Amino acid sequence: MVMAVRRAEQVAATEASVLLTGPSGTGKEVLARHIHRRSKRAAGPFVAINCAAIPDNLLESELFGHEKGAFSGATARRIGKFEAADGGTLLLDEVSEMDMRLQAKLLHVLQEREIDRLGGSAPVRVNVRILATTNRDLPAEVARGTFREDLYFRLNVVTLEIPPLAERRGDIAPLAEHFARRYAELNGVPFRKLTDAAHRRLWQHQWRGNVRELENTIHRAVLLAAGAEIDA
């Protein structure tokens, strides 16, 4: 993780697109936000969109916006995420889930630095840095024909791979203490340290849900623990 953070800070000051890879729950968006904070665009907006959470028929409007009357229910103009992120950074979370048709439109935007609102009559220039995340093997998706090779090369100027938590067990204890303090403060309860037995139990667990699973586990422990410490 030290290597990943150092590489992130090395490329943060550039305008290069960065592809963050790794299993779900490892902290790809956290690292993306860190890149934005260390970039020349830090004073601009950071906008994130989860490409897997929005149906394909709505994702285009979410990304590029629409004009009033562009489709049924479009009662007013709405700017998309690209325009909202103008002057800042746009994070395309789980970009590998994007429909092939939208991938072509995204490639055009990255090449031309302009978007077309749905129902619009003229292109709109945008100044946005792109960060993208995926939990899939994108070269394998390219080979299967489910992800455009030209878009992959456009996004993959720099790749940062975040390993699963089970492969960086030295992170477990400091993360656990961090979450214990954070959720004690958030819920207005006293901070309790974790016992050595609790730390051993955390160390032994496989953490298939990675940092997100650890965070939820500690949050639950903060709420349910009785006594002066959090025990196994």
C-alpha positions as CSV (number, residue, x, y, z in Angstrom):
1,M,0.0,0.0,0.0
2,V,2.9,2.3,0.7
3,M,4.0,1.7,-2.9
4,A,0.5,2.3,-4.3
5,V,0.2,5.6,-2.3
6,R,3.6,6.8,-3.5
7,R,2.7,6.0,-7.1
8,A,-0.6,7.8,-6.7
9,E,1.1,10.9,-5.3
10,Q,3.7,10.8,-8.1
11,V,1.0,10.9,-10.8
12,A,-1.5,13.2,-8.9
13,A,0.1,16.4,-10.2
14,T,-0.3,15.3,-13.8
15,E,-3.3,15.3,-16.1
16,A,-3.0,11.6,-16.9
17,S,-6.0,9.3,-16.6
18,V,-5.5,6.7,-13.9
19,L,-7.1,3.3,-13.7
20,L,-7.5,1.9,-10.2
21,T,-7.9,-1.9,-10.0
22,G,-8.5,-4.3,-7.2
23,P,-11.3,-6.3,-5.5
24,S,-14.4,-4.7,-4.2
25,G,-14.0,-3.0,-0.9
26,T,-10.3,-2.4,-1.0
27,G,-10.5,1.4,-1.1
28,K,-10.2,2.4,-4.8
29,E,-12.5,5.5,-4.3
30,V,-10.5,6.5,-1.2
31,L,-7.3,6.5,-3.2
32,A,-9.0,8.3,-6.1
33,R,-10.1,11.1,-3.7
34,H,-6.5,11.3,-2.4
35,I,-5.2,11.7,-6.0
36,H,-7.7,14.6,-6.5
37,R,-6.7,16.3,-3.3
38,R,-3.0,16.1,-4.3
39,S,-3.7,17.3,-7.9
40,K,-3.6,20.8,-9.4
41,R,-7.4,20.4,-9.6
42,A,-7.9,20.1,-5.8
43,A,-9.8,23.4,-5.7
44,G,-12.2,22.0,-8.3
45,P,-15.1,19.5,-7.8
46,F,-14.6,15.8,-7.3
47,V,-17.6,14.0,-8.8
48,A,-18.1,10.2,-8.7
49,I,-20.6,8.1,-10.6
50,N,-21.1,4.4,-10.1
51,C,-21.5,2.9,-13.6
52,A,-22.8,-0.4,-12.1
53,A,-25.6,1.1,-10.0
54,I,-27.4,3.1,-12.8
55,P,-29.4,1.4,-15.6
56,D,-27.9,1.8,-19.0
57,N,-30.9,3.8,-20.3
58,L,-30.3,6.4,-17.5
59,L,-26.5,6.4,-17.4
60,E,-26.1,8.3,-20.6
61,S,-28.2,11.2,-19.2
62,E,-26.4,11.0,-15.8
63,L,-23.0,11.3,-17.6
64,F,-23.8,13.8,-20.3
65,G,-27.0,15.6,-19.2
66,H,-30.1,16.4,-21.2
67,E,-32.2,19.3,-22.6
68,K,-35.8,19.9,-21.7
69,G,-38.0,17.7,-23.8
70,A,-35.2,15.3,-24.8
71,F,-37.3,12.4,-23.7
72,S,-40.5,11.6,-21.8
73,G,-40.1,13.1,-18.3
74,A,-37.3,15.5,-19.2
75,T,-39.2,18.6,-17.9
76,A,-36.1,20.8,-17.5
77,R,-32.4,21.0,-18.6
78,R,-30.1,18.9,-16.5
79,I,-26.3,19.0,-16.6
80,G,-24.5,15.7,-16.4
81,K,-21.6,14.5,-14.3
82,F,-19.1,15.7,-16.9
83,E,-20.3,19.3,-16.7
84,A,-20.6,19.1,-12.9
85,A,-16.9,18.0,-12.7
86,D,-15.7,20.8,-15.1
87,G,-12.4,22.1,-13.8
88,G,-12.0,19.1,-11.5
89,T,-12.0,15.3,-11.4
90,L,-14.6,12.8,-12.6
91,L,-14.4,9.2,-11.1
92,L,-16.0,6.5,-13.2
93,D,-16.5,3.9,-10.6
94,E,-16.8,0.3,-12.0
95,V,-16.3,1.5,-15.5
96,S,-16.2,-2.1,-16.8
97,E,-19.9,-2.4,-16.2
98,M,-20.7,0.3,-18.9
99,D,-22.6,-0.7,-22.0
100,M,-20.6,-1.0,-25.2
101,R,-22.6,1.8,-26.9
102,L,-21.9,4.1,-24.0
103,Q,-18.2,3.1,-24.1
104,A,-18.0,4.5,-27.6
105,K,-19.6,7.8,-26.5
106,L,-17.2,8.0,-23.6
107,L,-14.2,7.4,-25.8
108,H,-15.3,10.3,-28.1
109,V,-15.6,12.6,-25.0
110,L,-12.1,11.7,-23.8
111,Q,-10.7,12.3,-27.3
112,E,-12.5,15.5,-28.1
113,R,-13.0,17.0,-24.6
114,E,-16.6,17.8,-25.4
115,I,-20.0,16.2,-24.6
116,D,-23.3,16.2,-26.3
117,R,-26.3,16.6,-24.0
118,L,-29.3,14.4,-24.9
119,G,-31.5,16.5,-27.2
120,G,-28.8,19.2,-27.4
121,S,-28.1,21.1,-30.6
122,A,-24.4,21.8,-30.1
123,P,-21.4,20.2,-28.2
124,V,-20.3,21.5,-24.8
125,R,-16.6,21.8,-24.0
126,V,-15.5,20.2,-20.8
127,N,-12.2,20.3,-18.8
128,V,-12.2,17.2,-16.7
129,R,-9.6,14.7,-15.5
130,I,-10.8,11.1,-15.6
131,L,-10.1,8.5,-12.9
132,A,-11.7,5.1,-13.3
133,T,-12.0,2.0,-11.1
134,T,-12.7,-1.7,-11.9
135,N,-12.8,-4.9,-10.0
136,R,-12.6,-6.9,-13.2
137,D,-9.6,-8.0,-15.3
138,L,-10.0,-5.5,-18.1
139,P,-7.5,-7.1,-20.6
140,A,-9.6,-10.3,-20.2
141,E,-12.8,-8.3,-20.8
142,V,-11.2,-6.8,-23.9
143,A,-10.3,-10.3,-25.2
144,R,-13.9,-11.4,-24.6
145,G,-15.2,-8.4,-26.6
146,T,-17.1,-6.8,-23.6
147,F,-14.8,-3.8,-23.2
148,R,-13.4,-1.6,-26.0
149,E,-9.7,-1.9,-26.4
150,D,-9.2,1.7,-27.5
151,L,-11.1,2.9,-24.4
152,Y,-9.0,0.6,-22.2
153,F,-5.8,2.2,-23.6
154,R,-7.3,5.7,-23.2
155,L,-8.1,5.1,-19.5
156,N,-5.0,3.0,-18.7
157,V,-2.3,5.7,-18.9
158,V,-1.3,4.7,-15.3
159,T,-2.6,1.7,-13.4
160,L,-2.7,1.5,-9.6
161,E,-3.5,-1.9,-8.3
162,I,-4.8,-2.1,-4.7
163,P,-4.3,-5.6,-3.2
164,P,-6.9,-7.4,-1.2
165,L,-6.8,-6.8,2.6
166,A,-5.7,-10.5,3.2
167,E,-2.5,-9.7,1.3
168,R,-1.7,-6.6,3.4
169,R,-2.4,-7.8,6.9
170,G,-0.2,-5.1,8.4
171,D,-3.0,-2.7,7.5
172,I,-5.6,-4.5,9.6
173,A,-4.6,-3.2,13.1
174,P,-4.2,0.5,12.2
175,L,-7.4,0.4,10.1
176,A,-9.3,-1.2,12.9
177,E,-8.1,1.4,15.4
178,H,-9.0,4.2,12.9
179,F,-12.5,2.9,12.5
180,A,-13.0,2.3,16.2
181,R,-12.2,6.0,16.9
182,R,-14.2,7.2,13.9
183,Y,-17.4,5.4,14.8
184,A,-17.1,6.1,18.5
185,E,-17.0,9.8,17.7
186,L,-19.8,9.5,15.1
187,N,-22.1,7.7,17.5
188,G,-21.2,9.7,20.6
189,V,-19.9,6.7,22.6
190,P,-16.6,6.4,24.4
191,F,-13.6,5.2,22.4
192,R,-12.6,1.6,23.4
193,K,-9.3,0.1,22.5
194,L,-9.3,-3.4,20.9
195,T,-7.8,-6.1,23.1
196,D,-4.9,-8.3,21.9
197,A,-7.3,-11.2,21.5
198,A,-9.5,-9.0,19.3
199,H,-6.5,-8.0,17.1
200,R,-5.6,-11.7,16.8
201,R,-9.1,-12.6,15.7
202,L,-9.0,-9.7,13.1
203,W,-5.6,-10.9,11.9
204,Q,-6.9,-14.5,11.4
205,H,-10.0,-13.6,9.4
206,Q,-9.8,-13.8,5.6
207,W,-11.7,-10.5,4.8
208,R,-13.4,-11.5,1.6
209,G,-15.2,-8.1,1.7
210,N,-11.8,-6.4,2.3
211,V,-11.6,-3.0,4.1
212,R,-15.4,-2.4,3.7
213,E,-16.0,-5.7,5.7
214,L,-13.5,-4.6,8.3
215,E,-15.1,-1.2,8.6
216,N,-18.6,-2.7,9.1
217,T,-17.3,-5.2,11.6
218,I,-15.6,-2.5,13.8
219,H,-18.7,-0.2,13.5
220,R,-20.9,-3.0,14.8
221,A,-18.4,-3.8,17.6
222,V,-18.3,-0.1,18.6
223,L,-22.1,-0.2,19.0
224,L,-22.4,-3.5,20.7
225,A,-19.3,-3.7,22.9
226,A,-19.8,-3.7,26.7
227,G,-17.0,-2.8,29.0
228,A,-13.9,-0.7,28.7
229,E,-12.4,-2.5,25.7
230,I,-13.5,-4.3,22.5
231,D,-12.8,-7.9,22.9
232,A,-12.7,-10.9,20.5
